[in-house]
Amino acid sequence: MAAQKGKDLLLKIDDGTNVFVTLAGLRTQRLALNANTVDVTHAESAGRWRELLAGAGVRHASVAGTGVFKDEASDALARQVFFDGLIRAWQIVVPSFGIIAAPFQISSLDYRGEHAGEVTFEMALESAGALVFTAI
C-alpha cells in the first residue's frame, strides 16, 4: 500500500435506514485489531514453553479518532446513537486499501473547543460483532 493522506480516512455510520452517511473525516485516528490468546500449556509441554490454541481467542476491534463533524445532522446522529446506547453498522474507509465494516458501539464521545478555533470531537468505538474487510 502506498502512502495515503490521513485526512482521507472516513468514518461512516448506518443512519438507521441502511444508508451509510459520512459522520466525519478524522484528523487523527487509530484502528486496533486484537485477538486474545488461550493458553493450553500443560505439564508435558516441550520445555514448559507456552502453547496456544489456534483460533480460540476472542477477537475485537477498537476505533478512536478526533475530528470535526461534517454537519449538524451527523453530530446529532452520533449524539443520539451514544445516548441511546445503540449498536449500529459502521464503515471505516481507508482509501486505496479497503473498507472495514462491522457493528460498533460508541464507548466515548468527547467535545472540545479552542477559544479561536472550531469545536472538535473525540470518539471511541468498540466492535460488537464480526468484521468484514473489502479491498478497494
ABEGO torsion letter per residue (X at the ends): XBBBBAAABBBBBBAGAGBBBBABBBABBBBBBBBBBBBABBAABBGGBBBBBBGABBBBBBBBBBEBBABAAAAAAAAAAAAAGBBBBBBBBBBGAEBBBBBBBBABBBBBBBAABBBBBBBBBBBAEBBBBBBX
